[in-house]
Amino acid sequence: MSNRDAKPLVNQPLDAAGDAASPASLIALLNEDLADSRALHDLSLHMLVEHEPSALYGRIVKAAMQLLHSDFASLQMISTDAAGQQKLDLIAHCGFTLAAAEHWRNVDVDSTTSCGFALATGQRVIVPDVDTCPDFADTIDLEVYHETGIRAMQTTPLHSRDGALIGMLSTHWAHAYEPNARQLRLLDILAREAASLIERTRAEALLRESEARLQHMDRMKDQFLATLAHELRNPLAPIRNGLQILRLNQTPPGATRVFEMLDRQLDHMVRLVDDLMEVARINNGAIQLHRRHTDLSAVLQAAVELSRSAVEKAGHTLTVDVAPGPVRINGDEVRLAQVFSNLINNAAKYTPPGGDIHVSVTLQNDRATVRVKDSGIGFTAEEQSLLFTLFGRLQPQTQGDGLGIGLALAKKLVELHGGTISAASDGRNKGSCFSVSLPVDEASDASEPVAPVQELAKFDSQRVLVVDDNRDAADSLAELLRVLGCESVVFYDGAQALEALDGFAPTIAFIDLGMPGMDGYQFAQQIRTRGGSTNLRLIALTGWSQPEDRARSDSAGFDQHLTKPVNLVQLTDVLADGRRFDADAASADA
C-alpha cells in the first residue's frame, strides 16, 4: 500500500540523456493533456448545473471513473456517531453489488479498507493489488473485494475551503493497477471541485427556506465559478507553454498543421473556461458573442476536430460535404463550432457503434443550412418536444450520459446568430437529422486577414524570475523564456524566492497569486516595501481573472495582471516592455 500524494508532473523537453525528446511524442502528450482538460471541463459543467444532491453525487462518482478509467467508484461523507467518533457514510457508488454496498455503508477508522486508512491518516491511499497488501490479509474486507471483483483501489480525501476533511472519493479497478501522476493530478482538480459543489449543495439546502438569503447564494455561486475557472486554467498553462516551445524549436515537416490544430483546440478550451462565468446567463440568452467575418467551412473543421475522439471511439464513419465555394458568415467562431460539435457528439452518442454520420452544407438565397444526419436511434414525435429544452432528455432506456444541456445551449447560440435549429426523425431506430440555418454575410467578400507571423525578437538581456507552486506551469514557462533568450530561475515557494532575490537580481518576475504560505500578494508587498527592487517589474500570472482580483493585484504593487494560459504575444509584449523600461531607467541614470 502506498500512502502518499502524487508527485507533481513536470514538463521535460529533454530526455534522460539530455537530448531533445521526439516532437511527435511531445505533441501526443500535449494532445492527451488537452483532451483530458476538455473532458474535465465538460464534467465540471455537468456537475455545476446539477442541483439535486443524489444526482450530483452520482455525477461526481461517474466523473472520477471516467478520469481514472476505473471499473468502480464510491463517494463517502464524514459524520460523527453518538460517541463523538468520526465515520464514513456511503452516499454514492457505481459498480458495487448490493452486499458490498451494505457492507461498506458505514466505515470507521479501524476498517481494513483504503478509505479507512485514508480516514486514519488524512492522506491519499493507493492499493495497487489487494492480494499483495499485508494489511488486507485474512480480513472480511478482502473477501468482499474478491466477491465484488475489486483488485486495486485509491482513496482521495475531500477537503472544504477551510481545510476540514468532509469525505472520501475512491476509485477501484478489477485488475492490479496503480494510477499515474498525471491521472492523480486531474483527480485532485476534480476532488477540489467536488468538495466545493458538495458545500454549495448543502448550503443551498439550508438557505432555500429563506428568500432573503438568495443574494448570499448568488455570491457563493459566483465564488464557486471563479474557483472552477481558476482550477481549469492551471492545467492549460503548461499545455500552452509546451506547445509554444515546440513551435519555436526545430520541428519536423508537416508539424505546422498539427500545431495549428492544437492551437485552435486550446483557444476553444480557454474560451469555454472563460465562459463558465456566464453559465447563469444561458437561460436568458445573455451570452456575449465575439463576431468576425469567417468561412463556415473553417467553423465546421474546428467542430469536427473537437468531436473526432467521440466519433472514433464509437467506430462511426463521419463524412463532411461542404459547399463548393466559401460561405461567408458573421459570427462567433468558437460558439458556432461549439454548436456543431454538440450536434456531432449527440449523433455519435445516440448512434450504435459502427454507424454513419453525415454533415452537409447547402445554400439557398441568403441562408446557409448545415445538416447533421445520423443512422442512430432516432426519436418519436412525443420526444421531439424535449430535445431543445434545458435538461430535456429522452426516456431512460435511450438517454446518454449528458444532462440535456447541449442541444438547449446550441439552440440559444444559433438564435443569437439570427439562425434557426430544428430536428427531424422518422421514428425509433430510423436515425435523425438536425438542421441549422444561418444568415449568409453577403457584405463580406473575404474572411478577415490573418496577421502574418513575425520573427520573434530575442531577449538575451532579460533576467526573469518565475514563482509558482504549480510545477508544470512554472517549469514550462521558464523553459519557454529560455527559448526566447532570457535567463530564467524558478521557485515554487514565495518565501524562498524572496530570499534568493538579491543574488539573482531579475528585471521581470512572473508571480502566481494563489500560492500556499506566502502568496503572490504578500510577495509583491514585500518587494515594494524593501529597498533596491524599484526597477523590478512584477507580473501577476494567475488563474484568477475577476475585476476584484485585478484590483487586489494592482493595490499589492503588481505592474500587470495576466490570466493563464498566457499566449506568446502577451509574453513577448511583457518582455519588450521590460526592455524599454530598463533602457529608460539607464538613460535617466546617465
BELDAWO-V192796 format. One record per residue. RES is the residue in one letter. PHI is phi as a letter, one per 30 degrees, with the letter a starting at -180 (none if undefined). BURIAL is + if it has 16 or more other C-alpha atoms within 10 Angstrom, else -. Layout:
res=RES phi=PHI burial=BURIAL
res=RES phi=PHI burial=BURIAL
//
This chain:
res=M phi=none burial=+
res=S phi=c burial=-
res=N phi=c burial=+
res=R phi=a burial=-
res=D phi=c burial=-
res=A phi=d burial=+
res=K phi=d burial=-
res=P phi=d burial=-
res=L phi=d burial=+
res=V phi=c burial=+
res=N phi=d burial=+
res=Q phi=b burial=+
res=P phi=d burial=+
res=L phi=c burial=-
res=D phi=d burial=-
res=A phi=d burial=-
res=A phi=d burial=-
res=G phi=j burial=-
res=D phi=d burial=-
res=A phi=d burial=-
res=A phi=d burial=-
res=S phi=d burial=-
res=P phi=e burial=+
res=A phi=d burial=-
res=S phi=d burial=-
res=L phi=d burial=+
res=I phi=d burial=+
res=A phi=d burial=-
res=L phi=d burial=-
res=L phi=d burial=+
res=N phi=d burial=+
res=E phi=d burial=-
res=D phi=d burial=+
res=L phi=d burial=+
res=A phi=d burial=+
res=D phi=d burial=+
res=S phi=d burial=+
res=R phi=d burial=+
res=A phi=d burial=-
res=L phi=d burial=+
res=H phi=d burial=+
res=D phi=d burial=+
res=L phi=d burial=+
res=S phi=d burial=+
res=L phi=d burial=+
res=H phi=d burial=+
res=M phi=d burial=+
res=L phi=d burial=+
res=V phi=d burial=-
res=E phi=c burial=+
res=H phi=c burial=+
res=E phi=d burial=-
res=P phi=e burial=-
res=S phi=d burial=-
res=A phi=d burial=-
res=L phi=d burial=+
res=Y phi=d burial=+
res=G phi=d burial=+
res=R phi=d burial=+
res=I phi=d burial=+
res=V phi=d burial=+
res=K phi=d burial=+
res=A phi=d burial=+
res=A phi=d burial=+
res=M phi=d burial=+
res=Q phi=d burial=+
res=L phi=d burial=+
res=L phi=c burial=+
res=H phi=h burial=-
res=S phi=c burial=+
res=D phi=c burial=+
res=F phi=b burial=+
res=A phi=a burial=+
res=S phi=a burial=+
res=L phi=b burial=+
res=Q phi=b burial=+
res=M phi=b burial=+
res=I phi=d burial=+
res=S phi=b burial=-
res=T phi=b burial=-
res=D phi=d burial=-
res=A phi=d burial=-
res=A phi=d burial=-
res=G phi=i burial=-
res=Q phi=c burial=-
res=Q phi=d burial=+
res=K phi=b burial=+
res=L phi=c burial=+
res=D phi=c burial=+
res=L phi=d burial=+
res=I phi=c burial=+
res=A phi=a burial=+
res=H phi=a burial=+
res=C phi=b burial=+
res=G phi=j burial=-
res=F phi=d burial=+
res=T phi=d burial=-
res=L phi=e burial=-
res=A phi=d burial=-
res=A phi=d burial=-
res=A phi=d burial=+
res=E phi=d burial=-
res=H phi=d burial=-
res=W phi=c burial=+
res=R phi=d burial=-
res=N phi=b burial=+
res=V phi=b burial=+
res=D phi=c burial=+
res=V phi=d burial=+
res=D phi=c burial=-
res=S phi=d burial=+
res=T phi=c burial=+
res=T phi=b burial=+
res=S phi=d burial=+
res=C phi=d burial=+
res=G phi=d burial=+
res=F phi=d burial=+
res=A phi=d burial=+
res=L phi=d burial=+
res=A phi=d burial=-
res=T phi=c burial=-
res=G phi=i burial=+
res=Q phi=b burial=+
res=R phi=d burial=+
res=V phi=b burial=+
res=I phi=b burial=+
res=V phi=c burial=+
res=P phi=d burial=+
res=D phi=a burial=+
res=V phi=d burial=+
res=D phi=d burial=+
res=T phi=c burial=-
res=C phi=d burial=-
res=P phi=d burial=-
res=D phi=d burial=-
res=F phi=c burial=+
res=A phi=e burial=-
res=D phi=h burial=-
res=T phi=c burial=-
res=I phi=d burial=-
res=D phi=e burial=+
res=L phi=d burial=+
res=E phi=d burial=-
res=V phi=d burial=+
res=Y phi=e burial=+
res=H phi=d burial=-
res=E phi=d burial=-
res=T phi=d burial=+
res=G phi=j burial=+
res=I phi=c burial=+
res=R phi=c burial=+
res=A phi=b burial=+
res=M phi=a burial=+
res=Q phi=b burial=+
res=T phi=b burial=+
res=T phi=c burial=+
res=P phi=d burial=+
res=L phi=c burial=+
res=H phi=b burial=+
res=S phi=d burial=+
res=R phi=d burial=-
res=D phi=d burial=-
res=G phi=j burial=-
res=A phi=d burial=-
res=L phi=d burial=+
res=I phi=c burial=+
res=G phi=l burial=+
res=M phi=b burial=+
res=L phi=c burial=+
res=S phi=b burial=+
res=T phi=b burial=+
res=H phi=b burial=+
res=W phi=b burial=+
res=A phi=d burial=+
res=H phi=b burial=+
res=A phi=d burial=+
res=Y phi=a burial=+
res=E phi=b burial=+
res=P phi=d burial=+
res=N phi=d burial=-
res=A phi=d burial=-
res=R phi=d burial=+
res=Q phi=d burial=+
res=L phi=d burial=+
res=R phi=d burial=+
res=L phi=d burial=+
res=L phi=d burial=+
res=D phi=d burial=+
res=I phi=d burial=+
res=L phi=d burial=+
res=A phi=d burial=+
res=R phi=d burial=+
res=E phi=d burial=+
res=A phi=d burial=+
res=A phi=d burial=+
res=S phi=d burial=+
res=L phi=d burial=+
res=I phi=d burial=+
res=E phi=d burial=+
res=R phi=d burial=+
res=T phi=d burial=+
res=R phi=d burial=-
res=A phi=d burial=-
res=E phi=d burial=+
res=A phi=d burial=-
res=L phi=d burial=-
res=L phi=d burial=-
res=R phi=d burial=-
res=E phi=d burial=-
res=S phi=c burial=-
res=E phi=d burial=-
res=A phi=d burial=-
res=R phi=c burial=-
res=L phi=d burial=-
res=Q phi=d burial=-
res=H phi=d burial=-
res=M phi=d burial=+
res=D phi=d burial=-
res=R phi=d burial=-
res=M phi=d burial=+
res=K phi=d burial=+
res=D phi=d burial=+
res=Q phi=d burial=-
res=F phi=d burial=+
res=L phi=d burial=+
res=A phi=d burial=+
res=T phi=d burial=+
res=L phi=d burial=+
res=A phi=d burial=+
res=H phi=d burial=+
res=E phi=d burial=+
res=L phi=d burial=+
res=R phi=d burial=+
res=N phi=e burial=+
res=P phi=d burial=+
res=L phi=d burial=+
res=A phi=d burial=+
res=P phi=d burial=+
res=I phi=d burial=+
res=R phi=d burial=+
res=N phi=d burial=+
res=G phi=d burial=+
res=L phi=d burial=+
res=Q phi=d burial=+
res=I phi=d burial=+
res=L phi=d burial=+
res=R phi=d burial=-
res=L phi=d burial=-
res=N phi=d burial=-
res=Q phi=d burial=-
res=T phi=b burial=-
res=P phi=d burial=-
res=P phi=e burial=-
res=G phi=i burial=-
res=A phi=d burial=-
res=T phi=e burial=-
res=R phi=d burial=-
res=V phi=d burial=-
res=F phi=d burial=+
res=E phi=d burial=-
res=M phi=d burial=+
res=L phi=d burial=+
res=D phi=e burial=-
res=R phi=d burial=+
res=Q phi=d burial=+
res=L phi=d burial=+
res=D phi=d burial=+
res=H phi=d burial=+
res=M phi=d burial=+
res=V phi=d burial=+
res=R phi=d burial=-
res=L phi=d burial=+
res=V phi=d burial=+
res=D phi=e burial=+
res=D phi=d burial=-
res=L phi=e burial=+
res=M phi=d burial=+
res=E phi=c burial=+
res=V phi=e burial=-
res=A phi=d burial=+
res=R phi=c burial=-
res=I phi=e burial=-
res=N phi=d burial=-
res=N phi=c burial=-
res=G phi=i burial=-
res=A phi=c burial=-
res=I phi=d burial=+
res=Q phi=d burial=-
res=L phi=c burial=-
res=H phi=c burial=-
res=R phi=d burial=-
res=R phi=a burial=-
res=H phi=d burial=+
res=T phi=a burial=+
res=D phi=c burial=+
res=L phi=e burial=+
res=S phi=d burial=+
res=A phi=d burial=-
res=V phi=d burial=+
res=L phi=d burial=+
res=Q phi=d burial=-
res=A phi=d burial=+
res=A phi=d burial=+
res=V phi=d burial=+
res=E phi=d burial=-
res=L phi=d burial=+
res=S phi=c burial=+
res=R phi=e burial=+
res=S phi=d burial=-
res=A phi=d burial=+
res=V phi=d burial=+
res=E phi=d burial=-
res=K phi=d burial=-
res=A phi=d burial=-
res=G phi=i burial=-
res=H phi=d burial=+
res=T phi=c burial=-
res=L phi=c burial=+
res=T phi=c burial=-
res=V phi=b burial=-
res=D phi=c burial=-
res=V phi=c burial=+
res=A phi=d burial=-
res=P phi=d burial=-
res=G phi=b burial=-
res=P phi=d burial=-
res=V phi=c burial=+
res=R phi=d burial=+
res=I phi=b burial=+
res=N phi=c burial=+
res=G phi=a burial=+
res=D phi=d burial=+
res=E phi=e burial=+
res=V phi=d burial=+
res=R phi=d burial=+
res=L phi=d burial=+
res=A phi=d burial=+
res=Q phi=d burial=+
res=V phi=d burial=+
res=F phi=d burial=+
res=S phi=d burial=+
res=N phi=d burial=+
res=L phi=d burial=+
res=I phi=d burial=+
res=N phi=d burial=+
res=N phi=d burial=+
res=A phi=d burial=+
res=A phi=d burial=+
res=K phi=d burial=+
res=Y phi=c burial=+
res=T phi=c burial=+
res=P phi=e burial=+
res=P phi=e burial=+
res=G phi=i burial=-
res=G phi=d burial=+
res=D phi=c burial=+
res=I phi=b burial=+
res=H phi=b burial=+
res=V phi=c burial=+
res=S phi=b burial=+
res=V phi=b burial=+
res=T phi=b burial=-
res=L phi=c burial=-
res=Q phi=b burial=-
res=N phi=h burial=-
res=D phi=c burial=-
res=R phi=b burial=+
res=A phi=c burial=+
res=T phi=c burial=+
res=V phi=c burial=+
res=R phi=c burial=+
res=V phi=c burial=+
res=K phi=c burial=+
res=D phi=b burial=+
res=S phi=c burial=+
res=G phi=d burial=+
res=I phi=d burial=+
res=G phi=i burial=+
res=F phi=a burial=+
res=T phi=d burial=+
res=A phi=d burial=-
res=E phi=d burial=-
res=E phi=d burial=-
res=Q phi=e burial=+
res=S phi=d burial=-
res=L phi=d burial=+
res=L phi=e burial=+
res=F phi=c burial=+
res=T phi=c burial=+
res=L phi=d burial=+
res=F phi=i burial=+
res=G phi=d burial=+
res=R phi=b burial=+
res=L phi=d burial=+
res=Q phi=d burial=-
res=P phi=e burial=-
res=Q phi=d burial=-
res=T phi=b burial=-
res=Q phi=d burial=-
res=G phi=c burial=-
res=D phi=d burial=-
res=G phi=d burial=+
res=L phi=c burial=+
res=G phi=i burial=+
res=I phi=c burial=+
res=G phi=d burial=+
res=L phi=d burial=+
res=A phi=d burial=+
res=L phi=d burial=+
res=A phi=e burial=+
res=K phi=d burial=+
res=K phi=d burial=+
res=L phi=d burial=+
res=V phi=d burial=+
res=E phi=d burial=+
res=L phi=d burial=+
res=H phi=c burial=+
res=G phi=i burial=-
res=G phi=c burial=+
res=T phi=b burial=+
res=I phi=b burial=+
res=S phi=b burial=-
res=A phi=b burial=+
res=A phi=b burial=+
res=S phi=a burial=+
res=D phi=d burial=-
res=G phi=k burial=-
res=R phi=e burial=-
res=N phi=i burial=+
res=K phi=b burial=-
res=G phi=i burial=+
res=S phi=b burial=+
res=C phi=b burial=+
res=F phi=c burial=+
res=S phi=b burial=+
res=V phi=c burial=+
res=S phi=c burial=+
res=L phi=b burial=+
res=P phi=d burial=+
res=V phi=d burial=+
res=D phi=c burial=+
res=E phi=d burial=-
res=A phi=d burial=-
res=S phi=c burial=-
res=D phi=d burial=-
res=A phi=a burial=-
res=S phi=d burial=-
res=E phi=d burial=-
res=P phi=d burial=-
res=V phi=d burial=-
res=A phi=d burial=-
res=P phi=d burial=-
res=V phi=d burial=-
res=Q phi=c burial=-
res=E phi=d burial=-
res=L phi=d burial=-
res=A phi=d burial=-
res=K phi=c burial=+
res=F phi=b burial=+
res=D phi=d burial=-
res=S phi=d burial=-
res=Q phi=c burial=+
res=R phi=c burial=+
res=V phi=b burial=+
res=L phi=c burial=+
res=V phi=c burial=+
res=V phi=b burial=+
res=D phi=a burial=+
res=D phi=d burial=+
res=N phi=d burial=+
res=R phi=d burial=+
res=D phi=e burial=+
res=A phi=d burial=+
res=A phi=d burial=+
res=D phi=d burial=+
res=S phi=d burial=+
res=L phi=d burial=+
res=A phi=d burial=+
res=E phi=d burial=+
res=L phi=d burial=+
res=L phi=d burial=+
res=R phi=d burial=+
res=V phi=d burial=+
res=L phi=d burial=+
res=G phi=j burial=+
res=C phi=d burial=+
res=E phi=c burial=+
res=S phi=b burial=+
res=V phi=b burial=+
res=V phi=c burial=+
res=F phi=b burial=+
res=Y phi=c burial=+
res=D phi=b burial=+
res=G phi=d burial=+
res=A phi=d burial=+
res=Q phi=d burial=-
res=A phi=d burial=+
res=L phi=d burial=+
res=E phi=d burial=-
res=A phi=c burial=-
res=L phi=d burial=-
res=D phi=d burial=-
res=G phi=d burial=-
res=F phi=c burial=-
res=A phi=h burial=-
res=P phi=d burial=+
res=T phi=c burial=+
res=I phi=b burial=+
res=A phi=b burial=+
res=F phi=c burial=+
res=I phi=b burial=+
res=D phi=d burial=+
res=L phi=c burial=+
res=G phi=c burial=+
res=M phi=d burial=+
res=P phi=d burial=-
res=G phi=i burial=-
res=M phi=d burial=+
res=D phi=d burial=+
res=G phi=d burial=+
res=Y phi=d burial=+
res=Q phi=d burial=+
res=F phi=d burial=+
res=A phi=d burial=+
res=Q phi=d burial=-
res=Q phi=d burial=+
res=I phi=d burial=+
res=R phi=d burial=+
res=T phi=c burial=-
res=R phi=c burial=-
res=G phi=d burial=-
res=G phi=i burial=-
res=S phi=b burial=-
res=T phi=d burial=-
res=N phi=c burial=-
res=L phi=d burial=+
res=R phi=d burial=+
res=L phi=c burial=+
res=I phi=c burial=+
res=A phi=d burial=+
res=L phi=b burial=+
res=T phi=a burial=+
res=G phi=d burial=+
res=W phi=d burial=+
res=S phi=b burial=+
res=Q phi=d burial=-
res=P phi=e burial=-
res=E phi=d burial=-
res=D phi=d burial=-
res=R phi=d burial=+
res=A phi=d burial=-
res=R phi=d burial=-
res=S phi=d burial=+
res=D phi=d burial=+
res=S phi=d burial=-
res=A phi=d burial=+
res=G phi=j burial=+
res=F phi=d burial=+
res=D phi=d burial=-
res=Q phi=a burial=-
res=H phi=b burial=+
res=L phi=c burial=+
res=T phi=c burial=+
res=K phi=d burial=+
res=P phi=d burial=+
res=V phi=d burial=+
res=N phi=c burial=-
res=L phi=d burial=-
res=V phi=d burial=-
res=Q phi=d burial=-
res=L phi=d burial=-
res=T phi=d burial=+
res=D phi=d burial=-
res=V phi=d burial=+
res=L phi=d burial=+
res=A phi=d burial=+
res=D phi=d burial=-
res=G phi=d burial=+
res=R phi=d burial=+
res=R phi=d burial=-
res=F phi=d burial=+
res=D phi=d burial=+
res=A phi=d burial=-
res=D phi=d burial=-
res=A phi=d burial=-
res=A phi=d burial=-
res=S phi=d burial=-
res=A phi=d burial=-
res=D phi=d burial=-
res=A phi=d burial=-
//
